[in-house]
Amino acid sequence: MRKPALLFALSLLLLIANGCSIPVWTSGKVPFVPTPIDVIDRMLEMAQVKSGDVIYDIGSGDGRIIIQAAKKYGVRGVGIEIDPDLVQKAGDNAFREKVDHLVEFRAQDAFTADVSPASVVTLYMLPEFNAKLRPLLEKQLRPGSRVVSHDFEIQGWVPDRIERVKGGFMHDHTIFLFEIAPRTVELSVYPRIRRVGRENSRGRIPHAAEKPTLAGRQHAVRPIKQRIYGTQIRSQTHCNFRWHQYCAPAS
């Protein structure tokens, strides 16, 4: 993202002070800071990359994370990079490494990207950027997806794992692993009970949205438990007749 000169200079100094690699400049205004290969390998190991995974690298630079994942694990990957020169360079690197059939690189603003196909997302961005990106990741990523951030945390998230990789004399690299988990929501409401084909002691079947009765007495329905799975909410409740489960689109 383009920033005022002073803010950009301070951000660049922060990266260098943290012991990062020397920034690489292209014809664009924003340089990228390459991630060392040994750090990339550990990021992929922490994410437990396996066959069938799809990796998205936000701010992919010269494409090295996506390319390394394709070479080592044979997985597909997408790099999102705002600098067209770096997108071209990444494509050339993928062709040279013979993994261009597995990867693609897009010249795109990360905040407009669709990352929903990803099972793994990698980041090497400053904290301010990570904080702004978090709502997009929360909205689009499926449960079980992994997010791996190099050196900088994601504000508002608690990492599932933190590891350090030996770096230069000024700095050891830090890797943060986050896993997108299903969320359980307790609601104190009555569900729409469907006809279940079983009569109560009065000989009638409970109707939808009616509190179930037994021998003329009302019995409480336990609160609904809901788990959010991508774009669906799966709900379950219990009454005196049997378990009911239904699916509804997530709002």
C-alpha positions in Angstrom: 0.0 0.0 0.0 1.3 3.5 -0.8 2.1 5.5 2.4 3.5 9.0 3.1 7.2 9.2 2.8 7.9 9.6 6.5 5.7 6.7 7.5 7.2 4.6 4.8 10.7 5.5 6.0 9.9 4.6 9.6 8.4 1.3 8.5 11.5 0.4 6.5 13.7 1.3 9.4 11.6 -1.0 11.6 12.2 -3.9 9.2 15.9 -3.4 9.1 16.2 -2.9 12.8 14.5 -6.3 13.2 17.3 -7.9 11.4 15.4 -8.5 8.2 17.1 -9.0 4.8 18.1 -5.9 2.8 15.1 -4.5 0.9 15.0 -5.1 -2.8 13.9 -2.2 -5.0 12.0 -2.4 -8.2 10.5 0.3 -10.4 7.7 0.6 -8.0 7.8 2.8 -4.9 7.5 0.1 -2.3 10.4 -2.4 -1.8 9.9 -5.9 -0.6 12.0 -7.6 2.1 12.9 -11.2 1.1 12.2 -14.0 3.6 15.2 -16.4 4.0 14.6 -19.9 2.7 15.2 -21.6 6.0 12.5 -19.4 7.5 10.2 -20.2 4.7 10.7 -24.0 5.2 9.9 -23.6 8.9 6.8 -21.6 8.1 5.5 -24.3 5.8 6.4 -27.0 8.4 4.5 -25.2 11.1 1.5 -24.9 8.8 1.7 -28.7 8.2 1.4 -28.2 4.5 0.2 -31.4 2.8 -1.0 -32.6 -0.6 -4.3 -30.8 -1.5 -3.5 -27.6 0.3 -3.8 -24.3 -1.4 -1.4 -21.6 -0.3 -2.0 -17.8 -0.6 0.9 -15.5 0.0 -0.1 -11.9 0.7 2.6 -9.5 -0.4 4.3 -12.3 -2.4 7.3 -10.3 -3.7 9.4 -12.4 -5.9 7.2 -15.5 -5.2 9.7 -17.4 -3.2 7.2 -18.7 -0.6 4.7 -20.0 -3.1 7.5 -21.4 -5.3 9.2 -23.2 -2.4 5.9 -24.8 -1.3 5.2 -26.0 -4.9 8.7 -27.5 -5.2 8.7 -29.1 -1.8 5.1 -30.3 -1.4 3.7 -30.2 -4.9 0.8 -27.9 -3.8 -0.9 -25.1 -5.7 -0.3 -21.5 -4.7 -1.4 -18.0 -5.4 0.7 -14.9 -4.7 -1.0 -11.5 -4.2 1.3 -8.6 -4.9 0.6 -5.0 -5.7 3.8 -4.3 -7.6 3.5 -5.5 -11.3 7.3 -5.7 -11.6 7.5 -8.2 -8.8 4.6 -10.1 -10.2 6.5 -10.5 -13.5 9.6 -11.5 -11.6 7.8 -14.1 -9.6 6.3 -15.6 -12.8 9.7 -15.8 -14.3 11.1 -17.5 -11.2 8.3 -20.0 -11.2 9.0 -20.8 -14.9 12.7 -21.2 -14.2 12.0 -23.6 -11.2 9.5 -25.5 -13.4 6.5 -25.0 -11.1 4.6 -22.5 -13.2 1.9 -25.1 -13.7 1.2 -25.0 -10.0 1.4 -21.3 -9.1 0.0 -18.0 -10.2 0.8 -14.4 -9.2 -1.7 -11.6 -9.3 -1.1 -7.9 -9.4 -3.7 -6.9 -6.9 -4.5 -4.9 -3.8 -4.6 -7.5 -0.9 -7.7 -5.8 0.5 -9.7 -6.6 -2.6 -8.5 -10.2 -2.9 -10.6 -13.3 -2.5 -8.6 -15.7 -0.3 -11.5 -18.1 0.4 -9.9 -21.0 -1.6 -6.8 -20.9 0.7 -6.1 -23.5 3.3 -2.9 -21.8 4.2 -2.1 -18.0 4.2 1.4 -16.7 4.6 2.3 -13.1 5.6 5.4 -11.0 6.0 3.8 -7.6 6.5 4.0 -4.9 9.2 1.6 -5.0 12.2 -0.6 -2.2 10.9 -1.2 -4.1 7.7 -1.9 -7.4 9.5 -4.5 -5.7 11.7 -6.3 -4.3 8.7 -6.2 -7.6 6.9 -7.6 -9.6 9.9 -11.3 -8.9 9.2 -10.9 -10.2 5.6 -9.3 -13.4 6.8 -11.9 -13.9 9.5 -14.7 -13.5 6.9 -13.3 -15.6 4.1 -11.1 -18.4 5.6 -12.7 -21.8 6.4 -12.3 -23.5 9.8 -9.0 -25.5 9.8 -7.2 -23.0 7.6 -3.8 -21.9 8.9 -2.3 -18.4 8.9 1.5 -18.1 9.3 3.0 -14.7 9.9 6.7 -13.9 9.8 8.0 -11.6 12.5 4.8 -9.7 13.1 1.7 -10.7 15.1 -1.9 -10.2 14.0 -3.5 -7.9 16.5 -6.6 -9.4 18.0 -5.6 -13.0 17.5 -3.8 -15.3 19.9 -1.2 -17.4 18.2 -1.6 -21.2 18.5 2.2 -21.6 18.3 5.3 -19.3 18.2 8.7 -20.4 17.1 12.0 -18.7 16.6 14.5 -19.3 13.9 18.2 -18.3 14.3 18.9 -15.2 12.3 21.8 -12.7 12.0 23.7 -11.1 14.9 20.9 -8.5 15.4 17.8 -10.6 15.2 16.2 -14.0 15.4 13.2 -14.5 13.2 9.8 -15.2 14.9 7.1 -17.2 13.3 3.4 -17.0 14.5 0.9 -19.7 13.6 -2.8 -19.1 13.8 -5.5 -21.7 13.1 -9.0 -20.7 12.1 -11.3 -22.7 14.4 -15.1 -23.3 14.4 -16.9 -21.0 16.7 -19.6 -22.2 19.1 -22.5 -19.9 19.9 -25.1 -20.5 22.6 -28.5 -19.0 22.0 -31.3 -19.0 24.5 -34.1 -19.3 22.0 -36.5 -22.0 20.9 -35.8 -23.6 17.5 -38.3 -24.3 14.8 -39.2 -27.8 15.7 -40.1 -29.8 12.6 -42.7 -32.5 12.6 -41.0 -35.7 13.6 -43.8 -38.2 13.2 -44.1 -39.1 16.8 -47.2 -38.4 18.9 -47.2 -37.3 22.5 -49.5 -38.7 25.2 -52.4 -36.5 23.9 -52.1 -38.1 20.5 -51.0 -35.1 18.5 -47.8 -34.1 16.8 -46.0 -30.9 17.8 -46.2 -28.2 15.1 -43.3 -26.0 13.9 -42.3 -23.3 16.3 -44.4 -24.8 19.1 -42.9 -25.7 22.4 -43.1 -29.6 22.7 -45.6 -30.9 25.3 -45.9 -34.1 27.1 -49.2 -35.0 29.0 -50.3 -31.4 28.8 -47.1 -30.0 30.4 -44.5 -28.0 28.6 -40.9 -29.1 28.6 -38.0 -26.7 28.0 -35.9 -27.1 24.9 -32.2 -26.8 25.6 -30.5 -23.8 24.0 -29.4 -24.2 20.5 -25.7 -24.9 19.9 -24.4 -23.5 16.6 -21.1 -24.0 14.9 -20.1 -21.8 12.0 -18.6 -23.7 9.1 -17.7 -21.3 6.3 -21.0 -20.1 4.9 -23.3 -22.4 6.9 -24.5 -22.5 10.5 -25.1 -26.0 11.7 -27.4 -26.1 14.7 -28.5 -28.8 17.1 -30.9 -28.9 20.0 -32.6 -31.5 22.2 -36.2 -31.9 23.3 -38.3 -34.8 24.8 -38.9 -36.4 21.4 -35.5 -36.7 19.7 -32.5 -34.8 18.5 -33.1 -32.3 15.7 -30.4 -30.9 13.4 -30.7 -28.4 10.6 -28.6 -26.2 8.5 -29.2 -22.5 7.7 -27.1 -20.0 5.7 -24.7 -18.0 7.9 -25.7 -14.3 8.1 
